[in-house]
């Protein structure tokens, strides 16, 4: 069963060309170690965010 608390959102960029390298590095590490699964990528003119699910 999947619970709502297993989903998290992280903002990886604010406005064009203003990425957060620390957030990107954290997400990359979690993906490489199979700890998360990306559920959605939300894009707007103000920011880009990633919604992911923690794999337990």
KEKE-3310 file (N, C-alpha, C; in steps of 0.2 Angstrom, whole numbers, plus 5000, padded with zeros to 4 digits):
npx = (5004:5003:5007:5003:5013:5024:5028:5037:5042:5054:5062:5071:5075:5075:5067:5073:5088:5093:5098:5098:5111:5115:5102:5100:5111:5108:5096:5100:5109:5100:5093:5102:5105:5094:5084:5073:5059:5055:5040:5033:5037:5036:5034:5035:5034:5041:5048:5055:5051:5053:5043:5044:5044:5047:5056:5053)
npy = (4994:5011:5026:5043:5050:5045:5052:5065:5082:5091:5106:5110:5120:5137:5149:5153:5144:5144:5133:5122:5116:5107:5101:5094:5085:5078:5072:5064:5055:5048:5042:5034:5025:5018:5022:5030:5034:5043:5052:5063:5077:5094:5108:5126:5144:5149:5139:5123:5107:5091:5077:5064:5046:5038:5023:5009)
npz = (5000:4996:5004:5007:5014:5009:4997:4991:4987:4978:4975:4960:4952:4951:4942:4925:4921:4934:4943:4957:4963:4974:4977:4965:4965:4977:4973:4962:4968:4976:4966:4960:4970:4970:4979:4978:4967:4953:4951:4946:4936:4938:4929:4928:4924:4935:4942:4943:4948:4956:4959:4970:4975:4990:4990:4999)
capx = (5000:5006:5004:5004:5019:5030:5029:5041:5044:5060:5063:5078:5077:5070:5068:5078:5096:5095:5097:5100:5116:5114:5096:5101:5116:5104:5091:5104:5112:5095:5091:5107:5105:5087:5080:5067:5056:5052:5033:5031:5041:5032:5037:5031:5039:5045:5052:5055:5051:5052:5039:5046:5041:5053:5055:5055)
capy = (5000:5017:5031:5050:5052:5042:5056:5071:5086:5095:5111:5109:5126:5143:5153:5150:5144:5145:5127:5121:5110:5103:5097:5090:5080:5073:5067:5059:5050:5044:5038:5029:5020:5015:5023:5034:5033:5049:5051:5068:5083:5100:5114:5132:5149:5151:5134:5116:5103:5084:5073:5057:5042:5034:5015:5005)
capz = (5000:4995:5008:5005:5017:5005:4992:4993:4982:4979:4969:4958:4949:4952:4936:4920:4922:4941:4946:4964:4962:4980:4977:4960:4967:4981:4969:4958:4973:4978:4961:4958:4975:4970:4985:4976:4960:4951:4950:4941:4935:4937:4927:4928:4923:4941:4945:4941:4954:4955:4964:4970:4980:4993:4990:5006)
cpx = (5004:5003:5006:5011:5025:5032:5032:5042:5050:5061:5070:5080:5072:5072:5073:5085:5098:5094:5100:5105:5116:5108:5097:5106:5112:5100:5095:5107:5106:5093:5096:5107:5098:5083:5074:5065:5053:5045:5031:5037:5036:5036:5032:5036:5044:5049:5051:5056:5050:5048:5042:5043:5047:5051:5058:5057)
cpy = (5006:5023:5038:5052:5050:5046:5063:5075:5090:5100:5111:5115:5131:5148:5150:5150:5145:5138:5127:5115:5105:5098:5092:5084:5075:5069:5062:5054:5045:5039:5032:5023:5016:5016:5027:5032:5040:5048:5056:5074:5089:5106:5120:5138:5151:5146:5127:5112:5096:5081:5066:5053:5038:5026:5012:4998)
cpz = (5000:4999:5006:5008:5013:4999:4994:4986:4983:4973:4967:4954:4950:4946:4931:4922:4929:4945:4953:4964:4968:4979:4971:4962:4972:4978:4965:4962:4975:4972:4959:4963:4975:4976:4984:4969:4959:4949:4945:4941:4934:4935:4926:4926:4929:4944:4942:4947:4952:4961:4964:4976:4983:4993:4996:5005)
residu = (UNK:UNK:UNK:UNK:UNK:UNK:UNK:UNK:UNK:UNK:UNK:UNK:UNK:UNK:UNK:UNK:UNK:UNK:UNK:UNK:UNK:UNK:UNK:UNK:UNK:UNK:UNK:UNK:UNK:UNK:UNK:UNK:UNK:UNK:UNK:UNK:UNK:UNK:UNK:UNK:UNK:UNK:UNK:UNK:UNK:UNK:UNK:UNK:UNK:UNK:UNK:UNK:UNK:UNK:UNK:UNK)
# end
